[in-house]
Amino acid sequence: MAAAAMRLVQSLIILVLDLAMATSKRALASDPDIISDFIVPPNFNSTIDGSFFTFTGFRGIFDQAPKTFTGSKASLVEFPALNGQSVSYAVLQFPPNTLFPPHTRPDATGLLFLVDGYLEVGLIDTKNNLYTQKLQTGDLFIFPEGLVHYQYNSNPQLPATAIAAFGSASARAVTVPPAVFTTGIDNAILAKSFNTDVGTIEKIKAGLTH
């Protein structure tokens, strides 16, 4: 069993590296330039004033203590004034011993600012080099567009909070584990891909869906 588990881990690492290369080499479209100061939604019937440029969705968010990793966004969907501005935000809240698993952002570079606690972060470049860092409160870390990366609060007692800024109004995230194990790929194909058995694949899928 130990050997099988090791082979599975090695296969997962290879998959992450392959995804890093594929996403970073792909031609990625950035937000289009606009020729006006800002874009008003077609169905916007109110007078344009300061409230149009204001997002209030983060009010009180720092008073909350979520029990699982939580990412709260201020992107084009939540904040229409961002349309055409090539920027968005997210507040990332990490309870003790929680993880934002390996993922990519195909549209945007991310700049993470740790405002409270400690985080272990890592990214993989197109040469399959892994870069890791242990961040302290006040540190910033940049995640280049399209590269696989993660954030982990390994502290068993203290939470961590970070703010992430993105160079796109719609910074999509593609998270590796659910992309592989929850999208309907046949168990036999996954077992063969990871050099393991169907039972192990079923256990991984069950862990991701509960």
Secondary structure, DSSP 8 states (H G I E B T S, - for coil): -HHHHHHHHHHHHHHHHHHHHHHHHS--------SSS----TT--S--SGGGG---TTTTGGG---SS-EEEEESTTT-GGGTTS--EEEEEEE-TTEEEEEEE-TT--EEEEEEES-EEEEEE-TT--EEEEEE-TT-EEEE-TT--EEEEE--SS--EEEEEEESSSS---EEHHHHHHSS---HHHHHHHTTS-HHHHHHHHHHH--
